[in-house]
């Protein structure tokens, strides 16, 4: 581990090194298949029953589930977990993923210091999650939402017991961090190590008896410890030989402000996109493990479209697009803004500027901005820079958390001012479509429109890489692993010498 988790409270946390520890100890209703990333049963015995209108979703728990201390896991425990997600007094950073549950957004949006006790209690009572009996949990949704199955596989709704949480800020220490998952947290020397041991009461006991995570902030130190046989797994860099990589999990792109000329013309935007040699960029400029990307959703994730070559490098096509645009030389002034202190930001901007000059004959100037000045600018469309770099990593492996989440015209995190009736219509239909094949096709169509309209120039997708001892077996790597082999922690094991 690179650092001490700030919290491992499942309904408060938001960082990968926090979430990974929760999912060692707790099991959600559903999980993700390591190969397909489709939701599969976990604490629930099967995928849920969904009403004809798509608004009522009922999960039934497996028989005989218990916590690691032997207490039974009941439907009401999951209700408590999901209730904490929406509770404004908890102030969880990922509460928004549960807003599709009826009443969650309204309750979570109340200010506990200003709202009356009556208002808070009434909003809580309207929350659309309840236990039908000891084994069935009913969710009432605001709209049909097939992606809710993926949300049900997230850490936010794990069954943190009300009696444990009552211990206050110390409840996440080993004595009271009691879960229903494959491991128990048995030791935590803060800023030094965390120790997990197999939960023998888990429904399918893990193969590994003990898993120790050592906190090492310097990658070089971790690499040396791995080489000395002190670690079985360590994070790897871009050029570490023998490392293994997971599929890409985040896409970085050059954002364009469509309200500032010349990027109000889609031909100009696509010309800029097609004039960048992404393969050379990843090989020669980027300082992290990554693969070139010509569209938003990375390969290996649901909704990926590796055959979309709309933004692929083609200088001849790029010059033709620029020549057919509504702009002629001299072009309006163009600035590439970036956070001056961000590692590699200046090199990335310089590279893109040189590519545009060489392949299009246009001049773009660098505009470095201090950290405090850059971040607020890209949060609001009306003040976004003309050209800038951003990235996106989804919370759950579903196209719904990529396309509409950042490019629908009403998206909360819209940065470019992109407005497309056609795109909005397709993602809205896909969001509600319950037939998986039709849903996938609708998102594919929407993503093709996005790459063609080019409100963003998709550049590269990052991936996690690890140094792994050959004695570590039984693992698979996925794009949604918060730590090494996250989706296969129960099947991972260490082989004896000679095997």
Secondary structure, 3 states (H helix, E strand, C coil): CCCCCCCCCCCCCCCHHHHHHHHHHCCCCEEECCCCCCEEECCECCCCEECCCCCEEEEEECCCCECCCCCECCHHHHHHHHHHHHCCCCCCCCHHHHCCECCHHHHHCCCCCCCCHHHHHHHHHCCCEEECCCCEEEEEECCCCCCHHHHCCCHHHCCCCHHHHCCHHHCCCCCCCCCCCCEEEEEEECCCEEEEEECCCCCCCCCCCEEEEECCCCHHHHHHHHHCCCCCEEECCCCCCCCEECCCCEEEEEEECCCCCCCCCHHHHHHHHHCCCHHHHHHHCCCCCEEECCCCCCCCCCCCCCCCCCCCCCHHHHHHHHHCCCCCCCCCCCEEEEECCCCCHHHHHHHHHHHHHHHHCCCCEEEEECHHHHHHHHCCHHHCCCEEEEEECCCCCCHHHCHHHHHCCCCCCCCCCCCCHHHHHHHHHHHHCCCHHHHHHHHHHHHHHHHHHCCEEEEEEECCEEEECCCEECCCCCCCCCCCCHHHCCCCEECCCCC
